[in-house]
Amino acid sequence: MPDDTADPVVVQGQPIPLPLRFFAVDDNRELKAYVAELNRKEQEACRALYSKASE
């Protein structure tokens, strides 16, 4: 389902993606840790792109 409240971010006239969100499919502790790391890396990558938008 799309997020109709998400505003697009534009860098040099080009829209850049919003961060993906990952979810663990069960309660496995190792899987949860891995998914948390994926989310952290995705947030960092998007923050790096967004910082270029403010330059």
Buried (B, 14 or more C-beta within 10 A) or exposed (E): EEEEEEEEBEBEEEEBEBBEEEEBEEEEEEEEEEBEEBBEEBEEEBEEBBEEEEE
